[in-house]
């Protein structure tokens, strides 16, 4: 499985009260679990900056990660970015296999 980081910014019109945020999150996660049952959620974090949330999850392929992003966008009237990431230890292993000279 590949690891993905999803950055989400909610539309202010979609979340008029703090309770609305929690309701949207519950609805969205139920839908993700139903539509993408093999996705493994690693963690969710509130963020300061241009995005409201950072989620880390594992999915079998880019198509599944795209589906997760689309589902989240549809619930929160949100903007999302999904980045595939490689764990640092694996990245170093990959670098060791590259030729020393370009």
SERO-4910 file (N, C-alpha, C, O; in steps of 0.05 Angstrom, whole numbers):
BEGIN
 pado doro    nc1    nc2    nc3   cac1   cac2   cac3    cc1    cc2    cc3    oc1    oc2    oc3
  Unk    A     17    -23      0      0      0      0     18     25      0     39     25     12
  Unk    A      8     45    -13     22     71    -14     11     90      7    -12     87     15
  Unk    A     28    108     15     20    128     35     14    154     21     29    163      3
  Unk    A     -7    168     30    -15    193     19    -21    213     41    -30    206     63
  Unk    A    -14    239     36    -20    261     53    -42    277     39    -38    285     16
  Unk    A    -64    283     53    -85    299     41    -88    324     58    -93    324     82
  Unk    A    -86    347     44    -90    373     56   -117    383     49   -125    382     26
  Unk    A   -133    392     69   -160    400     64   -165    428     75   -158    435     97
  Unk    A   -178    444     58   -188    471     66   -218    472     62   -227    468     40
  Unk    A   -233    476     83   -262    477     82   -272    504     73   -260    525     79
  Unk    A   -294    504     58   -307    528     50   -321    540     74   -336    526     87
  Unk    A   -317    565     80   -329    578    104   -359    577    103   -372    575    124
  Unk    A   -371    577     80   -400    575     78   -411    548     86   -434    545     94
  Unk    A   -394    527     84   -403    500     90   -402    494    120   -415    476    130
  Unk    A   -386    510    135   -383    504    164   -389    530    179   -370    545    187
  Unk    A   -414    534    184   -422    559    198   -420    557    229   -418    577    243
  Unk    A   -420    532    239   -417    528    268   -396    507    274   -391    490    257
  Unk    A   -384    507    298   -365    486    305   -377    458    303   -364    439    295
  Unk    A   -402    455    311   -415    429    309   -417    418    281   -415    394    276
  Unk    A   -421    436    262   -423    429    234   -397    414    224   -399    395    209
  Unk    A   -374    423    234   -349    411    226   -349    382    235   -341    364    219
  Unk    A   -357    377    259   -357    349    269   -377    332    254   -371    308    248
  Unk    A   -400    342    248   -421    327    233   -410    320    205   -413    298    196
  Unk    A   -399    340    192   -387    335    165   -366    314    166   -365    296    148
  Unk    A   -349    315    186   -327    296    188   -338    268    192   -328    249    179
  Unk    A   -358    264    209   -370    238    214   -383    227    188   -379    204    182
  Unk    A   -398    244    174   -411    236    150   -390    228    128   -393    207    115
  Unk    A   -370    244    125   -349    239    105   -334    213    111   -330    197     93
  Unk    A   -327    209    136   -312    184    143   -329    159    139   -319    138    131
  Unk    A   -355    161    146   -373    138    141   -373    131    111   -372    108    103
  Unk    A   -374    152     94   -375    148     65   -349    137     55   -349    119     38
  Unk    A   -327    147     65   -300    137     56   -298    107     64   -289     91     48
  Unk    A   -305    100     88   -303     72     97   -321     54     80   -314     32     74
  Unk    A   -344     64     72   -363     49     55   -352     45     27   -352     23     16
  Unk    A   -343     67     15   -335     67    -14   -306     57    -18   -299     47    -39
  Unk    A   -290     60      3   -261     52      1   -254     36     25   -237     45     41
  Unk    A   -265     12     28   -261     -3     53   -232    -12     58   -225    -18     81
  Unk    A   -215    -13     38   -188    -21     42   -169      1     50   -145     -3     55
  Unk    A   -179     26     50   -162     49     58   -156     47     88   -174     42    103
  Unk    A   -131     51     95   -123     51    123   -117     80    131    -99     93    120
  Unk    A   -132     90    150   -128    117    160   -106    117    181   -108    103    200
  Unk    A    -85    133    176    -62    134    195    -66    155    216    -60    151    239
  Unk    A    -76    178    208    -80    200    227    -93    224    214    -92    228    190
  Unk    A   -105    241    231   -117    266    223   -108    288    242   -107    283    266
  Unk    A   -102    311    231    -92    333    247   -104    359    238   -108    364    215
  Unk    A   -112    376    258   -119    403    252    -93    418    246    -73    413    258
  Unk    A    -94    437    228    -70    451    220    -74    482    221    -96    492    216
  Unk    A    -53    496    226    -52    525    224    -40    531    197    -21    518    189
  Unk    A    -50    551    184    -39    558    158    -61    557    137    -85    560    144
  Unk    A    -54    554    112    -74    555     90    -94    532     90   -114    533     77
  Unk    A    -87    510    104   -105    487    104   -115    483    132   -102    489    152
  Unk    A   -140    472    134   -152    467    160   -144    440    172   -142    437    196
  Unk    A   -140    420    154   -134    393    163   -112    380    147   -109    386    123
  Unk    A    -98    362    160    -79    344    146    -86    316    154    -88    309    177
  Unk    A    -91    299    134    -97    271    138    -76    254    125    -66    261    103
  Unk    A    -69    232    138    -50    213    127    -64    186    125    -76    177    144
  Unk    A    -63    174    101    -77    149     97    -61    131     78    -44    141     63
  Unk    A    -67    106     78    -55     87     60    -76     76     41    -98     70     49
  Unk    A    -69     74     16    -88     64     -5    -72     47    -24    -48     49    -27
  Unk    A    -87     29    -37    -75      9    -55    -63     23    -80    -44     13    -92
  Unk    A    -76     45    -89    -66     58   -114    -76     87   -115    -91     96    -97
  Unk    A    -66    101   -135    -73    130   -138   -102    134   -143   -114    154   -135
  Unk    A   -115    115   -157   -144    118   -162   -160    117   -137   -179    133   -134
  Unk    A   -153    100   -118   -166     99    -92   -162    125    -77   -180    136    -64
  Unk    A   -137    135    -77   -131    160    -63   -147    183    -76   -156    201    -61
  Unk    A   -150    183   -102   -166    203   -115   -195    202   -107   -208    222   -103
  Unk    A   -205    178   -104   -233    174    -95   -237    184    -67   -257    197    -61
  Unk    A   -218    179    -49   -219    190    -22   -221    221    -23   -238    233     -9
  Unk    A   -204    233    -38   -203    262    -41   -230    272    -51   -241    292    -41
  Unk    A   -241    260    -72   -267    268    -83   -289    266    -63   -307    283    -61
  Unk    A   -289    245    -47   -310    241    -27   -308    263     -6   -328    274      2
  Unk    A   -284    270      3   -280    291     23   -289    318     12   -303    333     26
  Unk    A   -282    323    -13   -290    349    -25   -321    351    -27   -332    373    -22
  Unk    A   -334    329    -32   -363    330    -36   -378    336    -10   -400    347    -10
  Unk    A   -366    328     13   -380    333     38   -375    360     50   -394    373     60
  Unk    A   -351    370     49   -345    395     62   -343    419     44   -335    440     52
  Unk    A   -352    415     19   -348    437     -1   -319    447      3   -314    471      6
  Unk    A   -301    428      1   -273    432      9   -255    432    -15   -261    421    -37
  Unk    A   -232    444    -11   -210    442    -30   -190    421    -18   -183    424      5
  Unk    A   -182    402    -34   -162    383    -24   -138    381    -43   -141    385    -67
  Unk    A   -116    374    -31    -92    366    -46    -83    339    -35    -83    336    -11
  Unk    A    -76    321    -52    -66    295    -43    -38    291    -54    -33    294    -78
  Unk    A    -20    285    -36      8    281    -43     16    252    -37     13    243    -14
  Unk    A     27    238    -57     38    212    -50     65    217    -36     80    235    -43
  Unk    A     71    201    -15     96    205      0    110    178      4     97    157      3
  Unk    A    136    180      8    152    156     13    165    159     41    176    180     47
  Unk    A    163    138     57    176    139     83    206    144     80    218    135     61
  Unk    A    217    159     98    245    168     96    264    145     93    282    146     77
  Unk    A    261    124    109    279    101    108    278     88     80    299     81     69
  Unk    A    254     86     69    252     74     42    264     92     21    277     83      2
  Unk    A    261    118     24    273    137      6    303    135      6    316    135    -16
  Unk    A    315    132     29    345    129     31    354    103     17    374    103      4
  Unk    A    338     82     21    345     57      7    345     61    -23    363     51    -37
  Unk    A    325     74    -33    323     79    -62    346     96    -72    357     90    -93
  Unk    A    355    116    -56    377    133    -64    403    117    -66    420    122    -83
  Unk    A    406     97    -48    431     81    -49    433     64    -74    455     56    -81
  Unk    A    411     59    -87    412     42   -111    418     58   -137    422     47   -158
  Unk    A    418     85   -134    423    102   -158    452    103   -164    469    100   -146
  Unk    A    459    106   -189    488    108   -196    500    133   -183    487    154   -180
  Unk    A    525    131   -177    540    153   -163    543    177   -181    544    200   -172
  Unk    A    545    173   -207    550    195   -226    525    198   -244    512    178   -251
  Unk    A    520    223   -250    497    229   -268    505    226   -297    488    231   -314
***
